[in-house]
Amino acid sequence: MAREINRLSARKVQALSEPGRHADGGGLYLVIEASGSKRWVMLYRMPGRRREMGLGSACAVSLARARELAAAARAQIAEGIDPIEARAAAIAPLPPPAPVTFAEVAETYMADRERTWRNPAHRAQWRQTLEVQAASLWRMPVSEIGTDDVLAVLRPMWHEKAETARRIRGRIERVLDAARVGGHRSGENPARWRGHLDVLLPRSRKLTRGHHKAMPYAGVPAFYAAVAAGRTSFSSLALCFTILTAARSGETRGLTWGEVDMATALWTVPAERMKAGRPHRVPLSAPALAILASVRPDGAGPSDLVFPSRAGTPLSDMALAMFLRGADPNGFTVHGFRSSFRDWVTEETDFPSELAEAALAHLVGDETERAYRRGDALEKRRHLMDAWAAFVAADKAAPSSTRASSA
C-alpha cells in the first residue's frame, strides 16, 4: 500500500522529463510542462466538482514537502473542508484596524505626563476639559478631526469663558500634535492658533494677571470674623485655613490628612505639591487646628482630602474664589491674602523679612546662599504664624461645625 501512495522518489522526480502528470499517490502529482518545468498539484473531489490545487514548483518544493502538503489537504477534505478555499481564507487581507480615536491619544498623553503634574486638580482639569467640554471630539477618529470640529468646541465658550476656551484649545492642540507624531494623523494641526484659528476667531480678552488684588491687612480680621460667624462649607473653611497659614490655594485644596500631624501642630506639604518643588513645613496655629478638628471625619485615611468637593475630588480653583467674591464684592483674590500677610509682617511686627519669606515658601538669596541655609526656621516661624492668627482671629472663634458641608 505504501508503494501505491509513495510511488515517486527524489531521484525519479529529478530524472523524469516526459510531459504530463506523474502520480505519487493519494492525489499528489508531479506535472511536467512541454517546456520542461515541473510543479506539484493535488487533485481531489469535493461534492459536485473536481478540484486541482497547486502546491508549488518542484524546484522550490521537495518531494517530502509536497507529500506533507498533500497529507494536510487530505485531512481537510476528510473534515469536509475545501483546501483551496481554506488557503484563500488564510491569506485574505485582514480587515483594517479600527481607527485610533481622540480619546485613545488623549488618555495616553495624560498618562505619560501625570507624574509631572504636581497638582491633583491640574490632572482633573485636563480630563474635565477634554472628556467633558470637548466631548464632541472624544470618540472621533483622531485622523478625521478638522478645523470645523475644533471650532464647534471653542465657539460656544470663546467670549463667555475666554480663559477656559484658551486652555481647551491648547490641550486639543497638544493631543493632536501627539497623534501626528504617533503616526495617527497627518497635515496641519486644526487647533493651531497662530496663522490658523487666529484668522477665524477674534482675539478674546485675556485675564489681567500682574499682581493679585490683595485685601488690606487691616481689613482681614473683620472679613475673617464675618466668614467665621456663620459659614460651615468646605469652601469657607478652606479659605479661612488658607488665610491662617498664608498658603497658596492649591496647597490647601490638595491637603490630605496624611500631611497633617495634629499632635505636633504641623502641616508638611510634599515637594510635588509645592511651586518650588521643595517640601514645605507649616506650623499650625490654634485656630488652624480648630478648623481641622471640626472637619475631620471618623476613620479618615492618610490619602483622604481635608476639604473635598461633593464628588470627593479636590475643590476647584474657582471654589474659593467664588466664595470670596460672594463674601466681599471688592475683587480681592485668594492669593492676595499672602500679600496681606506679608504687608502685616512688614508694617506691624519686628519679625525679619527672611522669616516672612520662609513662611510664604519663597526662595531667598542666591543658590550659594541657600546651600548654606539648611534649616527652615520652623520654631521661629511658629511664633510668627501664632502672631498672625492672633491678629486675624483676635478673640473670635474659628469657624466650626461637627461636619462641614461641601457646598
C-alpha positions in Angstrom: 0.0 0.0 0.0 2.9 2.3 0.9 4.4 1.8 -2.6 1.0 2.7 -4.2 0.9 6.0 -2.2 4.6 7.0 -2.5 5.3 6.0 -6.0 8.0 8.6 -6.8 11.4 9.1 -5.4 13.6 12.2 -5.2 15.9 10.7 -7.9 13.0 9.9 -10.1 11.5 13.4 -9.8 14.8 14.8 -10.9 15.1 12.3 -13.8 11.6 12.5 -15.2 11.3 14.6 -18.3 8.2 13.3 -20.2 5.4 16.0 -20.2 2.2 15.1 -18.4 1.1 14.1 -14.9 3.2 11.6 -12.9 1.3 10.2 -9.8 2.9 9.8 -6.4 -0.4 8.6 -5.0 -3.1 9.9 -2.7 -4.0 12.7 -5.3 -0.4 14.1 -5.4 1.0 14.6 -8.9 4.2 15.9 -10.5 3.2 17.9 -13.6 5.8 18.3 -16.3 5.1 21.0 -18.8 6.2 20.9 -22.5 8.8 23.5 -21.6 10.3 21.1 -19.1 9.2 22.9 -16.0 7.9 20.8 -13.1 5.3 21.6 -10.5 3.3 19.8 -7.8 -0.5 19.6 -7.8 -3.1 18.0 -5.6 -6.2 16.5 -7.4 -9.3 15.8 -5.3 -13.0 15.9 -5.4 -15.5 17.9 -3.4 -19.2 17.3 -3.7 -20.2 18.1 -7.2 -16.8 19.1 -8.6 -13.2 18.1 -9.3 -10.5 20.4 -7.9 -6.8 21.0 -8.7 -4.7 22.8 -6.1 -1.1 23.9 -6.9 1.5 23.0 -4.3 4.4 24.9 -5.9 7.3 24.4 -8.2 9.3 21.2 -7.9 12.4 23.3 -7.9 11.3 25.1 -4.7 9.2 22.3 -3.1 10.9 19.0 -2.4 9.1 15.6 -2.8 8.9 15.3 1.0 7.4 18.7 1.5 4.9 18.1 -1.3 3.8 14.9 0.4 3.3 16.9 3.7 1.2 19.4 1.9 -0.9 16.7 0.2 -1.4 14.9 3.5 -2.6 18.2 5.1 -5.0 18.7 2.2 -6.4 15.2 2.6 -7.0 15.8 6.3 -9.0 18.9 5.5 -11.0 17.0 2.8 -11.8 14.3 5.3 -13.4 17.0 7.5 -15.4 18.4 4.6 -13.1 21.4 4.2 -12.1 22.5 0.7 -8.3 23.1 0.9 -8.3 25.7 -1.8 -11.0 27.8 -0.1 -9.2 27.4 3.3 -5.9 28.6 1.8 -7.6 31.6 0.2 -9.3 32.5 3.5 -5.9 32.2 5.4 -4.2 34.6 3.0 -7.1 37.0 2.7 -6.2 40.5 3.8 -7.1 41.3 7.4 -9.8 43.9 7.9 -8.3 47.4 8.5 -7.8 48.1 12.2 -10.3 50.3 14.0 -9.3 53.9 13.7 -7.5 55.4 16.7 -9.8 57.9 18.5 -9.0 61.2 20.0 -9.8 59.6 23.4 -7.1 56.9 23.0 -4.4 59.5 22.1 -5.6 61.8 25.0 -5.6 59.0 27.5 -2.0 58.0 26.5 -0.9 61.7 26.5 -2.3 62.3 30.0 -0.9 59.0 31.4 2.6 59.8 30.2 2.5 63.2 31.9 0.6 62.7 35.1 3.7 62.2 37.1 5.0 65.7 36.1 1.7 67.4 37.1 2.2 68.0 40.8 -1.3 69.3 41.5 -4.1 66.7 41.5 -6.6 69.4 40.5 -4.5 70.0 37.3 -4.8 66.4 36.3 -8.6 66.5 37.0 -8.9 69.7 34.9 -7.2 68.1 31.9 -9.6 65.2 31.9 -12.6 67.5 32.5 -11.7 69.8 29.6 -11.0 67.1 27.1 -13.6 64.4 28.1 -16.5 66.7 29.0 -16.0 70.1 27.4 -14.5 68.7 24.3 -16.9 65.7 24.3 -17.7 66.0 20.6 -14.1 65.1 19.8 -13.7 62.4 22.4 -14.9 59.4 20.3 -13.9 60.8 16.9 -11.2 59.1 14.8 -8.3 61.4 15.5 -7.3 61.4 11.8 -10.7 62.9 10.9 -10.7 65.9 13.2 -10.7 69.1 11.3 -11.0 72.8 11.9 -14.8 72.8 12.0 -14.8 70.2 14.7 -12.4 72.2 16.9 -14.4 75.4 16.3 -17.6 73.6 17.3 -16.0 73.1 20.7 -14.5 76.5 21.1 -17.1 78.9 19.7 -19.8 78.5 22.3 -17.4 79.5 25.1 -14.9 81.7 23.3 -16.3 85.0 24.7 -18.1 84.0 27.9 -15.4 81.7 29.2 -12.4 83.0 27.4 -9.7 81.6 29.7 -11.3 78.1 29.7 -11.6 78.2 25.9 -7.9 79.1 25.5 -6.9 76.3 27.8 -9.1 73.8 25.9 -7.7 74.9 22.6 -4.1 74.4 23.8 -4.8 71.0 25.2 -6.6 69.9 22.0 -3.6 71.1 20.0 -1.2 69.1 22.1 -3.2 65.9 21.8 -3.5 66.3 18.0 0.3 67.0 17.8 0.9 63.8 19.7 -1.4 62.0 17.3 0.6 63.3 14.3 3.9 62.3 15.9 2.5 58.9 16.7 1.5 58.4 13.0 -2.2 58.5 13.6 -2.9 61.7 11.5 -1.1 64.0 9.1 -1.3 67.5 7.9 -1.7 70.8 9.8 -3.0 70.8 13.3 -6.6 72.2 13.2 -6.3 73.5 16.7 -3.2 75.6 16.0 -3.7 79.3 16.9 -1.1 81.3 15.0 -1.8 81.5 11.3 -4.9 79.3 11.6 -7.5 79.8 14.3 -6.4 83.4 14.9 -7.8 84.1 11.4 -11.2 82.6 12.3 -11.7 83.6 15.9 -11.3 87.1 17.4 -8.7 87.6 20.0 -10.5 87.2 23.3 -9.8 89.4 26.3 -7.2 87.9 28.5 -7.4 88.0 32.2 -5.2 90.6 33.7 -2.5 88.8 35.7 0.0 91.1 37.2 -0.3 91.3 41.0 -3.2 89.6 42.7 -5.5 92.1 44.2 -5.0 91.9 48.0 -7.2 92.9 50.8 -5.5 95.5 53.0 -4.3 93.6 56.1 -6.2 95.9 58.4 -9.5 94.6 56.9 -8.6 90.9 57.2 -9.8 90.5 60.8 -13.2 91.9 60.1 -13.6 89.7 57.0 -12.4 86.6 58.8 -14.9 87.3 61.6 -17.8 87.6 59.1 -16.8 84.3 57.4 -16.3 82.6 60.8 -19.6 83.7 62.1 -21.9 81.5 60.1 -20.3 79.7 57.2 -19.5 75.9 57.5 -19.0 74.9 53.9 -15.7 73.3 52.9 -15.1 76.4 50.7 -15.4 78.8 53.6 -13.3 76.7 55.9 -10.7 76.1 53.3 -10.5 79.9 52.7 -10.1 80.5 56.5 -7.4 77.9 56.7 -5.6 79.4 53.7 -5.6 82.8 55.3 -4.3 81.5 58.7 -1.5 79.5 57.1 -0.6 82.1 54.3 -0.7 79.1 51.9 -1.4 79.0 48.2 -5.0 78.0 47.3 -3.8 74.8 45.5 -1.8 73.7 48.6 -4.9 73.9 50.7 -7.2 72.3 48.2 -4.9 69.4 47.8 -4.3 68.9 51.5 -4.7 65.3 52.8 -4.9 64.0 56.3 -1.6 62.3 55.8 0.2 65.6 55.6 -1.1 66.8 59.0 0.3 66.0 62.4 -2.2 67.3 64.9 -0.1 66.3 67.8 2.8 68.5 66.8 0.6 71.1 65.1 2.5 70.7 61.8 1.5 70.5 58.2 4.1 69.1 55.8 3.4 69.8 52.1 5.3 67.4 49.9 7.6 68.7 47.2 5.4 67.5 44.4 2.7 69.9 45.5 4.9 72.9 46.0 5.5 75.5 43.3 9.3 75.4 44.0 9.4 71.6 44.1 10.6 71.5 47.7 8.8 70.2 50.8 7.4 72.9 53.0 6.6 72.7 56.7 3.8 74.9 58.0 3.3 75.4 61.8 -0.3 75.3 62.6 -1.8 77.9 65.0 -4.7 77.1 67.4 -7.4 78.5 65.0 -6.0 76.5 62.1 -6.0 73.3 64.3 -9.6 74.1 65.3 -10.7 74.1 61.7 -9.0 70.8 61.0 -10.6 69.2 64.1 -14.0 70.5 63.0 -13.9 68.7 59.6 -12.0 65.5 60.5 -14.4 62.6 59.9 -14.1 59.3 61.9 -11.8 56.9 60.2 -10.1 59.5 57.9 -7.3 57.8 55.9 -3.9 59.4 55.0 -4.9 59.9 51.4 -8.4 61.4 52.2 -8.8 65.1 51.3 -9.3 67.5 54.2 -11.5 69.8 52.1 -13.1 67.6 49.4 -15.8 68.6 46.9 -19.1 66.9 46.7 -17.6 64.5 44.2 -14.8 63.6 46.6 -12.2 65.4 44.4 -10.2 68.5 45.4 -12.2 71.7 45.4 -11.8 73.5 42.1 -9.6 76.6 41.8 -12.8 78.6 41.4 -14.5 77.3 44.6 -12.6 79.6 47.0 -12.6 82.5 44.5 -16.3 82.3 44.1 -16.9 82.1 47.8 -14.6 85.1 48.3 -16.5 87.0 45.6 -19.8 86.3 47.3 -18.5 87.4 50.7 -16.7 90.5 49.5 -17.5 92.4 46.3 -14.3 94.3 46.1 -12.5 91.9 43.7 -9.9 90.7 46.2 -8.2 87.4 45.3 -7.5 84.4 47.5 -3.8 84.6 46.6 -3.9 88.2 47.7 -4.1 87.2 51.3 -0.5 86.1 51.1 0.3 89.7 50.2 -1.9 90.9 53.1 0.2 88.6 55.4 3.4 89.9 54.0 2.4 93.6 54.4 1.3 92.9 58.0 4.7 91.4 58.9 6.5 94.5 57.5 4.2 97.1 58.9 3.1 95.7 62.2 5.8 93.4 63.5 9.5 93.1 64.2 9.8 89.7 62.6 12.6 89.7 60.0 11.8 89.8 56.3 13.6 86.4 55.7 11.2 84.8 58.2 8.1 86.1 56.3 9.6 84.9 53.0 10.2 81.4 54.5 6.6 81.3 55.8 5.5 82.0 52.2 7.8 79.2 50.9 9.7 81.8 48.8 13.3 81.1 47.9 15.6 83.7 49.5 19.1 84.5 48.3 21.1 83.1 45.5 21.9 79.4 45.0 25.1 79.5 47.1 23.4 81.3 50.0 20.6 78.8 50.0 23.0 75.9 50.1 24.4 77.1 53.4 21.0 77.8 54.9 19.9 74.3 55.6 17.2 74.9 58.2 13.7 76.3 57.7 13.4 78.3 61.0 10.4 76.2 61.9 10.1 77.3 65.6 10.7 80.9 64.8 8.0 80.7 62.1 5.7 79.1 64.6 5.8 82.3 66.7 5.2 84.3 63.5 2.1 82.2 62.5 0.7 82.3 66.0 1.0 86.1 66.0 -0.7 86.3 62.5 -3.5 84.0 63.8 -3.9 86.2 66.9 -4.2 89.3 64.6 -6.6 87.6 62.1 -8.8 85.7 64.5 -8.4 88.1 67.5 -10.8 86.9 70.2 -13.2 85.4 67.6 -13.5 81.6 67.4 -12.5 79.8 64.3 -15.4 78.7 62.1 -16.5 75.3 63.3 -19.0 72.6 62.7 -19.4 68.9 63.6 -19.2 68.1 59.9 -18.7 70.7 57.2 -20.7 70.6 54.0 -19.1 70.6 50.6 -21.2 73.5 49.3 
